[in-house]
Amino acid sequence: MSEKREREQETLQIVKRLDAVINILLETAELKGKPLSMSKRIEMLNAVGLRPIEISKILDKTLSYITAELTRIRKSRPKRTE
């Protein structure tokens, strides 16, 4: 295997591990003494700049589920008046 290919594989393994750690942290996090809802987890990951495909991998949900939740979250926000 080429050196470049080996580095790519190592990077993919690191990304998988980091995704798992993020998921564990979100599963164990609490807000006002209650576990975070899936919607809140999605909202938080989106707020830090992750794309829907990245969020779906971290939370082990389908991309369509994530995009539907993000749409619902955005629609539920109050409209800004300028």
ChimeraX attribute file (.defattr): number of C-alpha atoms within 10 A of each C-alpha:
attribute: neighborCount
match mode: 1-to-1
recipient: residues
	/A:1	5
	/A:2	7
	/A:3	8
	/A:4	9
	/A:5	10
	/A:6	11
	/A:7	11
	/A:8	12
	/A:9	12
	/A:10	12
	/A:11	12
	/A:12	12
	/A:13	12
	/A:14	12
	/A:15	13
	/A:16	14
	/A:17	13
	/A:18	13
	/A:19	18
	/A:20	16
	/A:21	13
	/A:22	14
	/A:23	18
	/A:24	13
	/A:25	11
	/A:26	21
	/A:27	15
	/A:28	10
	/A:29	14
	/A:30	12
	/A:31	9
	/A:32	6
	/A:33	7
	/A:34	9
	/A:35	13
	/A:36	16
	/A:37	14
	/A:38	15
	/A:39	13
	/A:40	15
	/A:41	17
	/A:42	23
	/A:43	18
	/A:44	14
	/A:45	18
	/A:46	16
	/A:47	10
	/A:48	8
	/A:49	10
	/A:50	14
	/A:51	13
	/A:52	19
	/A:53	14
	/A:54	16
	/A:55	24
	/A:56	18
	/A:57	15
	/A:58	22
	/A:59	20
	/A:60	13
	/A:61	13
	/A:62	13
	/A:63	15
	/A:64	12
	/A:65	12
	/A:66	24
	/A:67	17
	/A:68	11
	/A:69	17
	/A:70	17
	/A:71	11
	/A:72	12
	/A:73	14
	/A:74	12
	/A:75	10
	/A:76	9
	/A:77	8
	/A:78	7
	/A:79	8
	/A:80	5
	/A:81	4
	/A:82	3
